Structures are given as structure tokens and as C-alpha cells.
Amino acid sequence: MAAHRPSVTRQIRRTVVHSALSLRDMLASVGPVLLLAIGLLVAAYWWLDPQPPRSVTLATGPAGSAYAAFGQRYAEALAQDGIQVRLLPTDGTEGNLQALREGRADLAFVRGGSDGASDDAAQGITSLGALFYEPLWLFYRPAAVATSRAPAAGGHAPLAAINALTQLRGLRVSIDQPGSGVPDLVRRLLWANGLTTDELRLSEFPPEAAAEALLAGQIDALVVVSAPESAVVLRLLQAPGIALADLPQADALSRRFPFLQTVSLPRGMVDLATDLPPQDVGLLAATTALLTREDTHPALRQRFAQVAQQIHGGAGWFNGARDFPNTRTSELPVSPEGDRAINGNPPFWQRYLPFWASNLLERMWLVIGGLIVLLLPLSRIVPPLYTYRVRQRVFRWYARLREVEERMEDGEGTPSELLDELDELDRVASQTTVPLAHADELYALRANIERTRRRLLGSPLRA
């Protein structure tokens, strides 16, 4: 029993050695192909730069605006992917666009109708899709409008409702702050109605300050262009003594200004319990898009477009479900990432993989597929390389055997010296390990060594 154990131990040791040598030969044979594949992958990774930066700047707008509220929701959504969204406050859409042009922001909310759209497209600014409507809200104090009108026949005051922009003549009107883009829009609308700025007492207060002034009676009306998520809009819609103007001429104005559309605020949309508003209200609205710079990382553009679907894809006050985001109403070219996210089907793996892994797979799958196509023919050289390495382990001793035979034929060296060399060669050959598939070559070497030994023993040198 004790004598059997060393034999088992030796057998295990030999098996381990044989396996290790076979693995080493296999790795050495596959090594060149693996190095080539790894080198190509590293080069492709460096060229494609698949992983986006961990921080990005989004230009929003003034505090309390719908832009600021949406910006916070984007920041919270992307924080789950490990991406920090720095929110850049501005005066409004013009400030957002300027920050985008100057490179201070990577993305920005920009309302339609801004000047220089063609120049922006030439400079590499693209759209990730239209996100929502921003109606033009004209709030006013009916009491102020009534006092500005002459009494009707019989001494009764006329109805204090504004249903045309011409009725703003002579009133104190705030048209939002410079940089928001609203003052220029209002002046264009007034001009289309035959009004000049001299016929109104205009001021340019920020929305919050304008709302306070309207509620305090310091101004008669204000204009703000914003989504209904704006705190100022929600407050004024429910404020007593404040009315929202219905514009029957909205269709005509939208024909003159193609970037504007007509929308309707349905009856009871603000508050069904109090039936607010008590009737449908016709409004003008611009479409706001999420713009981005061309040098913003493609993965970030794609992720923002996907988050936009989550935030803006539901039904709203002025749109049905899945009306936004869309690529139909964008004034700038839509980036490929935005178009795929909005109009295409996302890859199935996005539902199961985290953002970084999904992005890496999406950016690299073409490279990986190309490598597979390239490596398939290259893999054919692995078996010959493996065979060569194994046979080389045996064939290298044939050089010494041939040297012994040449010395024997030339009569160089004594028989004892040549026999010692053959014994040493046989000992080394017996310790050489090869896979079983190539054992015949090892045994052939040892047989040739034995044949040379017999020739030596039977040669005239023996005497």
C-alpha cells in the first residue's frame, strides 16, 4: 500500500505537468492572435471614446421658470447613471442659446423663433427634438382695462375683456426681461397688429417681479412665454382679479409667424372643481427644443433624448400622450442620437444593462463584430502554431543527434565519449513532455537515438 502511494503521486505530478505544458503551448500559440485582437480593441476604444464624461452643463433659465424645473428633473434622472448635470441659470432662451454658442453649456432649452438658426446649424448646433409647447400668456387686470375704456352709451362701463392685442393700447404692460426672447417676440406681434411701442407703456420686468406688480396694481398686464409648469403661470391662473386673454386672432398670427402654433387651454384644465378656466381659451404657442453642441459626447446626447421621452412623453395641458418629444417641429437639424431615441426602437439590452455597460456595448458592437470577422480566418493559424511548438520541443534534439552521427562517421571522439553524449541525449529526451497526440514523435526520437547507439557499438571504433 505504501509502495503504491509514491506511484500515484508521481502519476498525479506528471498529469499536472503535462496539462500545464499543454496549456502553455496553447497560450503561446493563441498569444499572437490575442495580442492583435487586444491591440485593435484598445485602438478602437481610444478612437471611439465610448464612455462619456461624468459631468455636463445644461443651460436652463431664470429661477422659478419651467426651464429651471425641467432642468432639475433632468439632473435627478441622469444622477442615477452617475452623471452630474450642472444647471446654468440664464435670463431665458436667448441667454441659453448664447451659452450654447459660446461653449459655456453643452445642452440648452431654446424656444423656437430665435434668430440665427441657420448660422447655428452651420456651427454644429443640433436639436435633440421638440419637447413641449410654451404658450404666450397674456394676463391682465380686468378692472384696469375697464377704466381705460370710455363709458358706453347709458353710462355703463364696457366689458373688461381683452381679446385682441390692439386693446393693449395705452396700458402698462410688462413684456418679460431682456434675454428671455419675449420682448422681441411681443414687439413683432404688436407691429403685426399695427401698434408701436410708443402706444403702450412697456416695462421689462422678470416674470416673478412682473407678477407681483400685476397683483399689486402697479401694471395692467404682463406677457410671459412659458410652459404651464411655471410657478408664475400657475399662480396667476388662480389669482383672483386676474384674467387670461383669449386671442381669436391666434390662427392669423400663426400664419404670419410660422414658428408659432395655435393651442387651446381646455375648459376646467387648471382646476376641474372650480371649472377654471370657465371656457376654452385660445393661445399662441412656440415649441421649445433641447439643443446641443456637436462636440457633446454622443452617449450624453442619446441619454438626454431618452430622458426627454420619460419627462415629456405624457399628456399635457396642450398635447396628448406621445406627442412630445418629436422631430417634426424642430427648426434645427435633429442629431442622429435624438432621431434614434425618438423615432427608433432602443436596443433590447438597454432594459437589462446599466447605462455605462449598455453604452459601451452599443458603441463597440460594430468593432467587436469586425474583430470576429477578422479573427475567424486568423484563428486557422493557431493549430499549426501549436503543432510547431510541440514538435519543436522534440526536433531540437535531432540537431545534437545528427552532430553525434557526423562525429562518429568522421572518426572524431572516442566511443565512450560518443556513448556518453547519446546517453545524455536519451536522458533529456525521456524527460521531455509532449501531449499524447504527439507522443509518436518523441518515441521516434528515442528510437533513432537507440539506433545510433547500436551503430556505434557495432562500428570499427569499438575495437
KAKALIN-V54124 format. One record per backbone hydrogen bond with DSSP energy under -1.0 kcal/mol. NH is the residue of the N-H (numbers start at 1). CO is the residue of the C=O. Records with the same first field share a line. If there is no record, write none. Layout:
# KAKALIN-V54124
NH->CO ; CO
This chain:
# KAKALIN-V54124
5->1
8->4
9->5
10->6
11->7
12->8
13->9
14->10
15->11
16->12
17->13
18->14
19->15
20->16
21->17
22->18
23->19
24->20
25->21
26->22
27->23
28->24
29->25
30->26
31->27
34->30
35->31
36->32
37->33
38->34
39->35
40->36
41->37
42->38
43->39
44->40
45->41
46->42
47->43
48->44
49->45
56->84
58->86
59->107
60->88
65->62
69->65
70->66
71->67
72->68
73->69
74->70
75->71
76->72
77->73
78->74
79->75
81->78
82->79
83->78
84->54
86->56
88->58
94->179
95->179
96->92
97->93
98->94
99->95
100->96
101->97
102->98
104->99
105->99
106->57
107->57
108->291
109->59
110->289
112->287
120->116
121->117
122->118
123->119
124->121
125->120
126->292
127->333
128->290
130->326
131->288
132->288
134->286
136->284
137->224
139->222
140->243
141->220
145->141
146->142
147->143
148->144
149->146
152->156
155->152
161->159
167->164
168->165
169->166
170->199
171->168
173->201
174->221
175->203
180->177
185->181
186->182
187->183
188->184
189->185
190->186
191->187
192->188
193->189
194->191
195->190
199->196
200->197
201->171
202->200
203->173
210->206
211->207
212->208
213->209
214->210
215->211
216->212
218->213
219->213
220->172
221->172
222->139
223->174
224->137
226->135
230->227
231->64
234->230
235->231
236->232
237->233
242->239
243->140
245->138
247->282
250->247
253->249
254->250
255->251
256->252
257->253
260->257
261->285
263->283
265->281
268->277
269->266
270->276
271->276
276->271
281->265
283->263
285->261
286->134
288->132
289->110
290->129
291->108
292->126
293->106
296->293
301->297
302->298
303->299
304->300
305->301
306->302
307->303
308->304
309->305
310->306
311->307
312->308
313->309
316->319
322->313
323->320
326->130
335->127
339->335
340->336
341->337
342->338
343->339
344->340
350->347
351->348
352->349
353->349
358->354
359->355
360->356
361->357
362->358
363->359
364->360
365->361
368->364
369->365
370->366
371->367
372->368
373->369
374->370
375->371
376->372
378->374
379->375
380->377
381->378
382->379
385->381
386->382
387->383
388->384
389->385
390->386
391->387
392->388
393->389
395->391
396->392
397->394
398->395
401->397
402->398
403->399
404->400
405->401
406->402
407->403
408->404
409->405
410->406
412->407
418->414
419->415
420->416
421->417
422->418
423->419
424->420
425->421
426->422
427->423
428->424
429->425
430->426
431->427
438->435
439->436
443->439
444->440
445->441
446->442
447->443
448->444
449->445
450->446
451->447
452->448
453->449
454->450
455->451
456->452
457->453
458->454
459->456
462->459
463->460
